[in-house]
Amino acid sequence: MGDVKSHRDLIVYNKAMDLAVLVYKHCKQFPTSETYGLAQQLTRAAVSVPGNIAEGNGRGAVKDYARFLGIAKGSLLETETYLKLAVRLGYLAEEDVSETLALIIEISKILTAMRSKLSV
């Protein structure tokens, strides 16, 4: 795990935190009727990404770390799905989420690379 002293030192963790912030900003544009629906599912999925990266890093065991990175990737793809659904429903414009979707692709690639390096 290199010179990383904490999950806070990981680029992927910081990018995932940025993603969560962007998602919360997007959800402010949702209709009030979605407060406990899609908006809640979307924010939970987005928050789960850095949360699982942090938890996996804190476990110490390589096998556990790889598992939590996999869970983080699943939550990342869930976030992407909910964002695309929000666009289809007309809650968000495609151009408003393009930066967020690009960040999701970037995080996904990093998580995949990290998991493959952890595989023994």
C-alpha positions as CSV (number, residue, x, y, z in Angstrom):
1,M,0.0,0.0,0.0
2,G,3.1,2.2,-0.5
3,D,3.7,5.5,1.3
4,V,0.0,6.0,2.1
5,K,-0.4,6.8,5.8
6,S,-4.1,7.2,5.6
7,H,-7.1,6.9,3.3
8,R,-7.0,10.7,3.2
9,D,-3.7,10.5,1.2
10,L,-5.4,8.5,-1.6
11,I,-6.2,10.4,-4.8
12,V,-9.1,8.1,-5.4
13,Y,-10.6,8.8,-1.9
14,N,-10.3,12.6,-2.6
15,K,-11.9,12.3,-6.0
16,A,-14.7,10.2,-4.5
17,M,-15.3,12.9,-1.9
18,D,-15.5,15.4,-4.7
19,L,-18.0,13.2,-6.4
20,A,-20.2,13.0,-3.3
21,V,-20.2,16.8,-3.1
22,L,-21.2,17.2,-6.8
23,V,-24.0,14.7,-6.3
24,Y,-25.4,16.6,-3.4
25,K,-25.3,19.8,-5.5
26,H,-27.1,18.0,-8.3
27,C,-29.8,16.7,-5.9
28,K,-30.7,20.2,-4.9
29,Q,-32.1,20.6,-8.4
30,F,-34.5,17.7,-7.9
31,P,-38.2,18.3,-7.3
32,T,-39.2,18.2,-3.7
33,S,-41.2,15.0,-4.4
34,E,-37.9,13.2,-4.9
35,T,-36.4,14.1,-1.5
36,Y,-37.0,10.7,-0.1
37,G,-36.8,8.8,-3.4
38,L,-34.2,9.0,-6.1
39,A,-32.3,11.9,-4.4
40,Q,-31.8,9.8,-1.2
41,Q,-30.7,6.7,-3.1
42,L,-28.3,8.8,-5.2
43,T,-26.7,10.5,-2.3
44,R,-26.4,7.3,-0.3
45,A,-24.7,5.6,-3.2
46,A,-22.3,8.5,-3.8
47,V,-21.4,8.7,-0.1
48,S,-20.8,5.0,0.0
49,V,-17.9,5.3,-2.5
50,P,-15.4,7.2,-0.3
51,G,-16.8,5.5,2.8
52,N,-15.9,2.0,1.5
53,I,-12.5,3.2,0.3
54,A,-11.8,4.5,3.8
55,E,-13.1,1.4,5.5
56,G,-11.1,-0.9,3.2
57,N,-7.9,1.0,3.7
58,G,-8.4,1.0,7.5
59,R,-8.8,-2.8,7.6
60,G,-5.2,-3.6,7.0
61,A,-5.7,-6.9,5.3
62,V,-5.2,-6.9,1.6
63,K,-8.1,-9.3,0.9
64,D,-10.5,-7.0,2.9
65,Y,-9.1,-3.9,1.2
66,A,-9.8,-5.4,-2.3
67,R,-13.3,-6.4,-1.2
68,F,-14.1,-2.9,0.0
69,L,-12.7,-1.4,-3.2
70,G,-15.1,-3.7,-5.1
71,I,-18.0,-2.5,-3.0
72,A,-16.9,1.1,-3.7
73,K,-17.0,0.4,-7.4
74,G,-20.4,-1.1,-7.1
75,S,-21.7,2.0,-5.4
76,L,-19.9,4.1,-8.0
77,L,-21.8,2.3,-10.8
78,E,-25.0,2.7,-8.8
79,T,-24.4,6.5,-8.6
80,E,-23.8,6.6,-12.3
81,T,-27.1,4.7,-13.0
82,Y,-29.1,7.1,-10.7
83,L,-27.6,10.1,-12.3
84,K,-28.5,8.9,-15.8
85,L,-32.0,8.1,-14.6
86,A,-32.3,11.6,-13.2
87,V,-31.4,12.9,-16.7
88,R,-34.0,10.7,-18.3
89,L,-36.6,11.9,-15.9
90,G,-35.7,15.5,-16.7
91,Y,-34.4,16.4,-13.2
92,L,-31.0,17.2,-14.6
93,A,-29.7,18.2,-17.9
94,E,-27.1,16.0,-19.7
95,E,-24.6,18.9,-19.9
96,D,-25.0,19.5,-16.2
97,V,-23.8,16.0,-15.3
98,S,-21.1,15.5,-17.9
99,E,-18.3,16.5,-15.5
100,T,-19.7,14.3,-12.8
101,L,-20.0,11.3,-15.2
102,A,-16.4,11.9,-16.4
103,L,-15.3,11.9,-12.8
104,I,-17.1,8.5,-12.3
105,I,-15.2,7.0,-15.2
106,E,-11.9,8.3,-13.8
107,I,-12.7,6.9,-10.3
108,S,-13.8,3.6,-11.8
109,K,-10.5,3.2,-13.7
110,I,-8.5,4.0,-10.5
111,L,-10.5,1.5,-8.4
112,T,-10.0,-1.2,-11.1
113,A,-6.2,-0.6,-11.2
114,M,-6.0,-0.6,-7.4
115,R,-7.9,-3.9,-7.1
116,S,-5.8,-5.6,-9.8
117,K,-2.6,-4.5,-7.9
118,L,-4.0,-6.0,-4.7
119,S,-4.8,-9.3,-6.3
120,V,-2.2,-11.8,-5.4
